[in-house]
Amino acid sequence: MIRLNLDKAMLKTDYHQYQAAVAAIHAQLQGHGCQGSDFLGWLDWPVNYDKEEFACIKQAAAEIRTQADVLIVCGIGGSYLGARSAIEMLNGLFKGAGPEIIFAGNTLSSTYLAQLMDHIAGRSVYLNVISKSGTTTETAVAFRLFEQYIIKTYGPEQAARRIMATTDKARGTLKALADRKGYRTFVIPDDIGGRFSVITAVGLLPIAASGVDIDMLMKGCQDARRDLSGSDLDANPAYRYAVARRILAGQGCSAEMLVTYEPSMTMIAEWWKQLFGESEGKQGKGLLPAAVTFTTDLHSMGQFIQEGTKCLFETVLRVGKPLRDITFPTDDENLDGMNYLAGRSIDWVNKMACQGTIAAHADTGHVPNIIIDLDDMSAYTYGYMVYFFFRAVAMSVLMLDVNPFNQPGVEVYKKNMFKLLGKN
């Protein structure tokens, strides 16, 4: 389902030289003997997930789809990026059938929250709050606002039906609140960190509510788990990608730019930035994860990539079959001179732009390009892709002798903010 092309990666070292190191780290991963081993639940989650809860997720999603005009999802970081990336990639950017999925709890912007409150007035609203503890400031602020709105609008009894909490199984502020008020709860597994949680209830409930087939999404994860279970670099493209990243870092690249050619995949890049940035940006190590959406950003970032400081490499996500395609029409007058494209697929034009850009950046600009090909934009491919990146980031970061599964630096801003806010 995923093909990795290193022909234009400009690797100065044969990746096979890393085979022994990869095999040793793989053995540690599989044996839960690596750094951060308490958070390896994602490794086997595609087959070990809670089937009873999975059925409850589908039931709740079906209710939301029939009863709600709007589902507000309150969460930040991994508690929203995965779900949003899937919903936009698999459904496109324009609302179709079913509820509008709106994300809150990821900002402290008063304008955003006030305008969202105006936007939902008079519409049927459900709320899914996602937090392990329930005390994350951005999420807690939004949750209180929208919880009170729903209680005031529908009354406590209906509110208990419309509000769902995805949180710790047994403890924490949000779990206690949900139990007291009778909200339905779904579980954030103890051994799966937020940036790996899209394949748990954290991501699956909003994704299913948007109409995506989560059975096929999980099937993609299952097949990726099977296909990427070995340490042989020639047979495991996730590990080969991890090694290529490390080689390019050693060649002087300090940033990796994920490139997509579909606007509906922009949030894939945002999810990927958290996955890699939060996993490897420690101890003064790690590549800076950046992203662009072409061809749009060729008219803003293209000049720098082509001729600027040689500090980065590109990882290009190419899609074989888009969600939709359209044919470019002919025009008898041809005043715009565009008839040379008449009868052509717009997706074909996009693919030619991609091909030309790779040649420009790699062959002329001497910017290394890693190319990752996806078959399509289906739920199955999405599930396969996220597991591919899970495997890749684990290997890539463990090769740096860094714990991929914690994020101690994130706590610094929180401590400063709490002090300024007067929190005891």
C-alpha positions, 0 to 999 in steps of 0.5 A, a space after each residue: 500500500 505504500 511505496 518508498 522511492 529513494 532515487 532522488 534522496 541523494 543518500 551518500 551512504 548505502 542504507 544497508 550499512 544500518 541493517 545491524 543497528 535497525 535489527 537490534 532496535 527492532 528487537 528492543 521494540 518488539 520485546 518492549 525493551 526500548 526507551 519509553 517501552 511503557 507507551 508501546 501499546 500502538 504496536 499491537 493495537 490494530 489487533 488487540 483493540 477493545 472490540 466491545 468499545 469499538 462497537 459502542 463507538 460505531 453506535 454512538 457515531 450513528 446516533 450523532 450522524 442522525 441526531 446532530 447538525 454539529 459535533 464539536 470535538 474538544 481536544 488539543 494535539 493528538 486529541 484532535 490532529 489525527 481525527 481532523 487529518 482523517 476526516 479532511 483527507 477521506 471526506 474532502 474539505 466541503 461538508 457532505 452528508 451528516 454533521 459538521 465536525 468542528 474542532 475546539 479546545 485547541 486554542 485560547 482565542 476568544 474570537 474563535 470561541 465566541 464566533 463558534 458559539 454564534 455559529 452553533 446557535 439554533 442547531 442540534 449540537 453534540 459534544 465530544 471532549 477528549 483529554 486524559 486528565 481533563 485539566 489541559 487548559 485549552 481543552 478545559 476552557 472550551 469544554 466548560 463553555 460548550 458544556 454549559 451551552 448544551 446544558 442550558 439549551 437542552 437541559 441536564 437530561 438531554 445534555 447527558 446524552 449529547 456529551 461524550 468524554 474520551 478520557 482515562 479508564 478509571 481516574 482523572 478530573 474528566 473521568 470523575 466529572 463524566 461519571 457524576 453527570 452521566 456522560 458516556 465515556 470512551 477510553 484513552 489507553 494508558 500505554 498509547 500516547 496522544 500522538 499515536 492515539 488516532 487509531 483509538 477512541 480518541 480519533 475513531 469516534 469523530 472519524 466515524 461520526 463523519 461517515 468514514 468506515 472505521 472497519 476499513 481504517 483498522 484493516 489498513 492498520 492491521 495489514 501495515 502491522 503485518 507487512 512492517 513487522 520485520 527488520 529487513 530494510 529491503 522489505 520494510 519501507 517504514 524502517 528504510 524511510 527512518 534510515 534515510 532521514 538519519 542519513 540526510 540529517 548526517 549530511 547536513 539537513 536540519 529540516 524535513 519538509 513534508 509535501 502534499 499536493 491535495 489541500 485536504 491533506 494539509 492536516 495530514 502534515 499537521 498531524 505528521 509534524 506533531 508525531 515527528 516533532 514531539 517525538 524526536 525534538 529532545 536533547 538538542 537533537 532532531 530534524 525540524 518538521 515543516 510542511 507545504 501544500 503544493 502547488 499552492 505553496 510553490 508560489 510562496 516557498 518554492 523560491 527558497 526550496 529551489 535556491 535558498 539555504 541547503 538546509 532541508 530535504 523534502 518528503 513528498 506524499 503522492 496519491 495515485 487516485 484522488 477523491 474526485 477528478 474533473 476534466 478540463 473543458 475546451 473553449 472555441 475562442 481559446 482566449 486564455 490559450 489553455 486549449 492545450 489542456 482540453 480533455 485532460 484530467 485535472 488530476 493528471 495536470 496536478 501529477 505533471 506539476 508534481 513530476 516537474 517540481 521534483 525534477 526542479 528541486 532535486 535535479 536542478 536545486 539539489 534538494 534531496 527528495 524522498 517520495 512516498 506513494 499512496 494508492 488512494 485517499 481511502 480509509 484503508 490507505 489512511 490506516 496503513 499510512 498512519 501505522 507506517 509513520 508510527 513504525 518509522 518515527 519509533 525507529 528514527 528516534 531510537 536511532 538517535 538514542 532518544 525516548 520517542 514517547 515522552 514530551 517533557 519540553 511541553 510542560 515548560 510553557 504550561 508551568 509559566 502560563 499557570 503562574 501567570 494565570 494565578 493557578 495554585 
